[in-house]
Amino acid sequence: MTAPLSHIAPAERARSTSFNEASARTRLDLLLDAGSLVEFIGPEQREVSPHLEIFGLPEQFDDGIVVGHGRLGGAPVFVAAQEGRFMGGAFGEVHGAKLTGLLRAAREIGSIPVLILLDTGGVRLQEANAGELAIAEIMRAVMEARSAGVKVIGLIGGRSGCYGGGGLIAGCCSALAVSEAGRIAVSGPEVIETNRGVEEFDSRDRALVWRTMGGKHRRLLGAADVFADDTVQDFREAALELIGLIGPFGLDRLKAEQGRLADRLRRFGACQDAVDVWTVEGVAHAETVPELPADQFIALADRIGRSSRDAR
Amino acid sequence: MEDLSFHHPVRERAGGIRQSAIVGVVASGNLEVLVERVLPDAECAVEIKTAAMGFGEVWSAVIGDFVERYSPGGLKFSINDGGARPDTVSLRLAQAVRLIAGSDR
């Protein structure tokens, strides 16, 4: 062992820790003010899935999600973090109920923001109906919390990306921050290929997957408001920035969001590939976007200037 | 799934004041270890739920070696295993002892 971790300043650890590679708990520990995380329904309470044992599958004591509260820049926040390595971060009954409960608590209080570290393939297939219901309950809880004045922020940069119902929940959030590795979509590459054929989408073409669903494309489209480099510190700064930026939520904002999405479809609907979208957006040498380092990409995205700030 | 349970008398109480800690994740070839300070100082218990059937003897050897080396008195270890290899199990157990020996909480 080298120097014990406790001898290294928290901010230094957050800067040198890959968000993508860290566990859900490590992400929260380093994202929040040092030592401020307090977990609800922690692993010692053993609220495990009631379904997995029937299938002879191992359980996890927190059912793959950490929920709790802490402080960010001195101010209170609610947090949830999915563990993308346990069953692909998928939503089961208990997993979903923990997030629903957190969002309802936030709605009752009305002023404390919620950070959701999404890292999920969608619904846990072994808990199909319970998982689908959980997605619906969470989407409703997000919208109810936002209607009560709560800012709900999605942070996406995990191994499992943000797929299926996770993509729907992301679409309900007040704002999103994403890293290059954080893919956001509803149907995943293999699902599209299975349903529509390899000519529609070749799931083995990783470059195609990344430029269609990856963080850079989501940022350039304005679906994500901030592009984060892959460190926990970058996501911390993104969360602080977004908490400061998000405006009030109501019918006017929903109408503006509808307008934004309709405009997006009008402008890019005929494009065959993400590179075509970037070209229409006025990006010179659009084919080089996937190779751009984070700082150059962030400068480009800010120049294009698309965000959901006036909508959502 | 197979459930295994081990109890060992232990020479010394484990260090630190934390009441519980958790390390690892349940995934293929990996495991999570939840450790809690809930037993008398001269006892140690390990409860295992594993997806890999028929490895009781290997578990017994790994746990015996771990108790001998770390003397984790007063600790109860609860393991959810996704089919981890013995070296991974030893590593996670050592990490759990190190975590609960921390001074916070």
Interface residues (C-beta under 8 A of the other chain):
Chain A: S6 S23 R25 G35 G42 P43 E44 R46 E53 G56 L57 P58 E59 Q60 F61 D62 E83 R85 F86
Chain B: M1 S20 I22 V25 V26 A27 N30 E32 L34 E36 K49 T50 A51 S78 N80 D81 G82 G102 D104
